[in-house]
Amino acid sequence: MADTKREQEEKYFAEQELKKRQEYRKKINAEKEKLKAEGLKNEHWMKCPKCGQDLEEIGFADVMVDKCKGCQGIWLDHGELELLLEGRKSKGFISRFLSSVSDKD
């Protein structure tokens, strides 16, 4: 009888140890994924998705948009298009936008 209790006890502690190891492994994997994502972000931060050149922020209608120094493309972050479209109600939005972009060359 003592042997079965001892076996049950050993099995219990083995299961607990296995759970701890699995939780630790999940934590390690999550940290690795986070570091990998940060590395990718740093690698591509403020780079043009079209030509790979550096992007510069330019201001237009109280919105900072990204302009490529190479291909002159304009890139918007999440929510910036909506902000620009709100300003569309005022007369001459397109011409103001295009003149603002060409003035920065």
C-alpha positions in Angstrom: 0.0 0.0 0.0 2.8 2.4 0.8 4.3 1.7 -2.7 1.1 2.7 -4.4 0.9 5.9 -2.5 4.5 6.6 -3.3 3.9 5.9 -7.0 0.8 8.2 -6.9 2.8 10.9 -5.2 5.7 10.6 -7.7 3.2 10.6 -10.6 1.5 13.8 -9.2 4.8 15.6 -8.9 5.9 14.5 -12.3 2.7 15.9 -13.8 3.2 19.1 -11.9 6.8 19.4 -13.2 5.6 18.7 -16.7 3.0 21.4 -16.5 5.6 23.9 -15.2 7.9 23.0 -18.1 5.1 23.4 -20.6 4.2 26.8 -19.2 7.8 27.9 -19.2 8.2 26.7 -22.8 5.1 28.8 -23.8 6.6 31.8 -22.1 9.9 31.4 -23.9 8.2 30.9 -27.3 6.1 34.0 -26.8 9.2 36.0 -25.9 11.0 34.7 -29.0 8.0 35.6 -31.2 7.9 39.1 -29.7 11.6 39.6 -30.3 11.3 38.3 -33.9 8.4 40.7 -34.6 10.3 43.7 -33.1 13.3 42.7 -35.3 11.2 42.7 -38.4 9.7 46.0 -37.5 13.1 47.6 -36.9 14.3 46.2 -40.2 11.5 47.7 -42.2 10.7 50.8 -40.1 10.2 53.9 -42.3 11.2 52.1 -45.5 9.1 52.4 -48.6 7.2 49.2 -49.4 7.6 49.8 -53.1 11.3 50.7 -53.6 12.8 50.2 -50.1 14.2 53.8 -49.8 13.8 55.8 -46.6 10.5 57.5 -45.8 10.2 61.0 -44.4 7.3 62.4 -42.6 5.7 65.5 -44.0 2.8 67.4 -42.6 -0.4 68.0 -44.4 -3.7 69.2 -43.0 -2.6 68.4 -39.4 -1.7 64.8 -40.5 1.8 63.4 -40.8 2.0 61.3 -43.9 5.1 59.4 -45.1 6.7 60.3 -48.4 9.4 58.2 -50.1 12.7 59.9 -50.8 13.2 57.6 -53.8 10.0 57.0 -55.7 8.1 60.0 -54.2 5.2 57.7 -53.2 2.9 58.7 -50.4 2.1 56.2 -47.6 -0.5 56.5 -44.9 -0.6 54.9 -41.5 -3.8 53.4 -40.1 -6.5 56.1 -39.7 -4.7 58.8 -41.6 -6.8 58.4 -44.7 -9.9 59.0 -42.7 -8.4 62.2 -41.2 -7.5 63.4 -44.6 -11.0 62.7 -45.9 -12.5 64.7 -43.1 -10.6 67.7 -44.5 -11.9 66.9 -48.0 -15.1 68.9 -47.2 -13.1 72.1 -47.5 -12.6 73.5 -51.1 -9.6 72.4 -53.0 -8.5 69.3 -51.0 -6.8 67.5 -53.9 -4.9 70.6 -55.2 -3.8 71.5 -51.6 -2.6 67.9 -51.1 -0.7 67.8 -54.4 0.9 71.2 -53.9 1.9 70.3 -50.4 3.6 67.1 -51.6 5.4 68.9 -54.5 6.6 71.7 -52.3 8.6 69.3 -50.1 10.7 68.1 -53.1 
